Amino acid sequence: MKGLQRIGRSWLDVILPPQCPISGEVVGERGQIHPDVWSDVHFLDGAVCESCGVPFPYDPGEGAWCTSCLTYPPAYDQARAVMVYDDVSRGMVLSLKHGDRTDGLCTYAVWMARVGADLLRNADVIAPVPLHRSRLWIRRFNQSALLAGALAKEAAVPVVQDLLLRTRATPSQHGKNWKDRRTNVARAFRVNGRWQGHVSRSRVVLVDDVMTTGATVNACAKALKAAGVAHVNILTLARVVRPAHLPI
């Protein structure tokens, strides 16, 4: 069976050569980043806030929290992201979200498993941030669910794709400030009734593609903790970072 799969992939590579998810250049393997753009990707592998994972412009020491988290502690326990969401990574994320470019999922899962190793070590379940059924019908798939499935396979942690439900179709978060984003998604999520009795005292890793202000994942964390979940950690492929937070 594996031999047939390898033959199938070989023929597919001849017909549709694997492309870099950022530049579109032909590469050796699916999901691989072309060497010419690798150095342009801003991976979050330096000092970050212990709580939300935002990068510090300097190393303040282990366990430090950013000012935002100290002032407004999030409902989740910890959040981590692979890279900064910027002009370089935006095309990669949008190609997954809107362009059906799923060939990089295995690579993204490896990255996410690496940066989220501490979050995944004692996790009981992985779950995606859900889409409302109306948006899912239009888009045809949930990119966060695809990432969650790939990550679960890479990290050997069970995935529950319908752990959370989006109970109302909220307007787009685009263009909204931090306060309006939180208001927009307030009470928009609940734990699926079929899993209500199974998540008490569990540790959940919630997966999304991009973390902007954290309003959506925070609303999800509130719903999970209201259902008895003990720990909610967030793992995303990318996150928005204000220039002041970037290392010099």
Order of alpha helices (4+ residues) and beta strands (2+ residues): alpha-alpha-alpha-beta-alpha-alpha-alpha-beta-alpha-alpha-beta-alpha-beta-beta-alpha-beta
